[in-house]
Amino acid sequence: MILDIGIIKTESGNNMTENLIAKPIVKNQYWVVTDGEKKVGNVLADGSGFEVKLNGSKTHYKNTSDIKRKTRIEFQTLKTDKTKIELPFAIYPTTNKVYNSMFDVKRKLHLYTKIQKSKCYHAAGWFVMNQNGENEVFFCPKYIFVQRYSYLGPYKTEDEAKNVINNL
């Protein structure tokens, strides 16, 4: 059985005999079917296959291959952007390979762990920390120290951090 969707009239009254386009909304589950301009139906994955709703009528298919073969619906794929995004905190140095990287928005710090399963986070960069009334330079201190003590930083180099101490 071949389902001929026939000629579809758009709201402007133009006849549409070209293929319909199924644009994915939820990957492999829900598509909106358009005639290029307007929505004319949808495709919904249910437990037993796919339900196609076009112009008020429902038809059930086992898979998307059957839909492509028996109707004039072309399925588009989700376009994923694979460009690598440069993170603003990647400029600060770290000691080792970085795992579980995250960004502390409040303090504007790059946080990471040194091994995959670790729960101990470190802050990337050089810091000037005030411990017991004395300013000291630390490289990638534990995040708990950043939370407990007053600090200045992060800095890209040790020299920058030392210059800050000299200027205090």
C-alpha positions as CSV (number, residue, x, y, z in Angstrom):
1,M,0.0,0.0,0.0
2,I,1.5,3.3,-1.0
3,L,0.0,6.4,0.6
4,D,-0.2,9.2,-1.8
5,I,-0.5,12.4,0.0
6,G,-1.6,14.1,-3.2
7,I,-1.6,17.8,-3.8
8,I,-1.5,19.9,-0.7
9,K,-3.0,23.3,-0.9
10,T,-1.2,26.0,1.1
11,E,-3.1,28.8,2.8
12,S,-2.1,31.1,-0.1
13,G,-3.9,28.7,-2.5
14,N,-0.7,27.4,-4.2
15,N,-0.6,23.7,-5.0
16,M,2.3,21.9,-3.4
17,T,3.4,18.6,-5.0
18,E,7.0,18.6,-3.8
19,N,8.3,16.4,-1.0
20,L,7.4,17.3,2.6
21,I,10.1,18.0,5.1
22,A,10.1,16.4,8.6
23,K,12.1,18.7,10.9
24,P,13.2,17.0,14.2
25,I,12.0,18.5,17.4
26,V,13.0,15.7,19.8
27,K,15.7,13.4,18.4
28,N,14.2,10.2,17.0
29,Q,10.9,10.9,18.7
30,Y,9.0,13.8,17.3
31,W,9.1,15.7,13.9
32,V,7.1,18.6,12.5
33,V,6.2,18.1,8.9
34,T,6.2,21.2,6.7
35,D,5.6,22.0,3.1
36,G,8.6,24.3,3.2
37,E,6.6,27.2,4.6
38,K,3.7,26.0,6.8
39,K,3.2,23.1,9.2
40,V,1.1,20.4,7.6
41,G,1.4,17.6,10.1
42,N,3.8,15.7,12.4
43,V,5.4,12.3,13.0
44,L,5.4,10.9,16.5
45,A,7.3,7.8,17.7
46,D,5.2,5.6,19.9
47,G,6.1,2.2,21.4
48,S,5.0,0.2,18.4
49,G,6.3,2.4,15.6
50,F,5.6,5.8,14.2
51,E,2.3,7.7,13.8
52,V,2.1,10.2,10.9
53,K,-0.6,12.9,11.1
54,L,-1.2,14.8,7.8
55,N,-4.2,16.9,7.0
56,G,-6.2,15.5,9.9
57,S,-5.6,11.8,9.0
58,K,-3.5,9.4,11.0
59,T,-1.4,6.5,9.6
60,H,0.8,4.1,11.5
61,Y,4.2,2.8,10.2
62,K,6.7,0.4,11.7
63,N,9.8,2.6,11.0
64,T,11.0,5.8,9.3
65,S,12.2,3.8,6.3
66,D,8.5,2.8,5.6
67,I,7.5,6.4,6.0
68,K,10.1,7.6,3.5
69,R,9.2,4.8,1.0
70,K,5.4,5.1,1.3
71,T,5.0,8.9,1.6
72,R,6.9,11.9,0.2
73,I,8.3,12.9,3.6
74,E,12.0,13.6,3.9
75,F,13.5,13.4,7.3
76,Q,16.1,16.1,8.2
77,T,18.7,15.4,10.8
78,L,19.5,17.5,13.8
79,K,22.5,19.8,13.0
80,T,25.0,19.8,15.8
81,D,27.6,22.5,16.0
82,K,31.0,20.9,16.4
83,T,33.0,24.0,16.7
84,K,35.2,24.0,19.7
85,I,34.3,26.8,22.1
86,E,37.2,28.6,23.8
87,L,36.4,29.0,27.4
88,P,37.4,32.3,29.0
89,F,39.1,30.6,31.9
90,A,41.3,28.4,29.9
91,I,44.0,31.1,30.0
92,Y,45.0,30.3,33.6
93,P,47.6,27.6,34.0
94,T,47.0,24.3,35.8
95,T,49.3,21.7,37.3
96,N,48.2,18.5,35.6
97,K,45.6,17.1,33.2
98,V,42.3,18.7,34.0
99,Y,39.2,16.6,34.9
100,N,35.7,17.6,36.0
101,S,36.3,21.2,34.8
102,M,33.7,23.8,35.9
103,F,33.4,27.5,36.3
104,D,32.5,29.2,39.6
105,V,30.4,32.1,38.4
106,K,30.3,33.9,41.7
107,R,34.1,34.0,42.1
108,K,34.9,33.8,38.3
109,L,37.3,30.9,38.8
110,H,38.1,27.8,36.7
111,L,37.8,24.8,39.0
112,Y,39.0,21.3,38.2
113,T,40.1,18.0,39.8
114,K,43.4,16.3,39.2
115,I,42.0,12.8,38.7
116,Q,38.7,11.7,37.3
117,K,37.1,10.3,40.5
118,S,38.4,13.1,42.8
119,K,36.1,15.3,44.8
120,C,38.9,17.7,45.7
121,Y,38.7,20.8,43.4
122,H,41.5,23.2,42.7
123,A,41.4,26.7,41.3
124,A,43.4,27.3,38.1
125,G,46.1,30.0,38.2
126,W,48.3,31.8,40.6
127,F,46.8,33.4,43.7
128,V,47.9,35.7,46.5
129,M,46.3,34.5,49.7
130,N,46.3,36.1,53.1
131,Q,46.9,33.4,55.7
132,N,47.6,34.3,59.3
133,G,48.1,38.0,58.3
134,E,50.8,37.2,55.8
135,N,50.4,37.3,52.0
136,E,51.7,34.2,50.2
137,V,51.7,33.1,46.5
138,F,50.0,29.8,45.7
139,F,49.8,27.9,42.4
140,C,46.4,26.2,41.9
141,P,45.3,26.1,45.5
142,K,42.6,23.8,46.7
143,Y,39.2,25.4,46.3
144,I,38.5,25.1,50.0
145,F,41.4,27.5,50.7
146,V,39.9,30.0,48.2
147,Q,36.6,29.8,50.1
148,R,38.2,30.2,53.5
149,Y,40.8,32.9,53.1
150,S,40.8,36.2,51.4
151,Y,42.7,36.2,48.1
152,L,43.7,38.1,45.0
153,G,43.8,36.5,41.6
154,P,43.9,34.4,39.6
155,Y,47.0,35.5,37.7
156,K,48.6,34.0,34.7
157,T,52.2,33.9,36.0
158,E,53.9,33.7,39.4
159,D,55.6,37.1,38.6
160,E,52.3,38.8,38.3
161,A,51.2,37.5,41.7
162,K,54.5,38.5,43.3
163,N,54.2,42.0,41.9
164,V,50.8,42.3,43.5
165,I,52.4,41.5,46.9
166,N,55.1,44.1,46.4
167,N,52.5,46.7,45.6
168,L,50.4,46.1,48.7
